[in-house]
Each structure stands twice: as C-alpha cells, then as structure tokens.
Amino acid sequence: MRYLPLTEPDRREMLAAIGAPSVESLFRDVPEAARYEGGFDLPDHKSELEVEQIIGALAKRNMAAGDVPSFLGAGAYRHHVPASVDHLIQRGEFLTSYTP
C-alpha cells in the first residue's frame, strides 16, 4: 500500500520528535506574502497527465533557479556531454589506472 494516511497521533509524535509545537510553526520563517493558503481548484475527473500539466503550469509562475543566473555550486552547471564521451569513459582502460 503506497498511501498511508497520517493520523493525528502520528503528527503529534513527529512534531514532538523535532521539538515543534505545531505544523504551522515549521513555516514561521516563510513570509505571509509568499504563503498559499488556498486549495487547488482542480476540475473533477482529470487524468494523471492532465493534473501534472495543470500543476506544472502553476509551478511555472514561480521563479526557479534554472530561470535566472545562479552562481551556486562552484561551477556545477548543466552542460552537454556528447554520447562519445559517455562511451569512452565506460571502456576498461579509462575506468582504472591499472595497467597489465
């Protein structure tokens, strides 16, 4: 069973384990203007693909790190790796410095 509901006793136990008085207290550092308190007005009887598209469109309204210059990661960035490189690095002579 993939979905296990979170019961109120479970919630209290988890909050006690991390020393938080409530779920709301976990979000106290998030400014009120950045919080979304409403629900999603999804139409009934949508397929998983359709729901993913709707949620994806909502997510595009946010500014993501990939949409703006980011200097985090000390040079770790998305770049193209040619298929030939992937092939070459799988060859035995490139996997180890051992020479027979």
Protein Blocks (a to p, Z undefined) as FASTA:
>chain_A
ZZdcddfklmmmmmmmnopabfklmmmmpcfklpcfbdcdddehiafklmmmmmmmmmmm
pccfklpccfehihpacddddfklmmmmmpmklmpmcdZZ
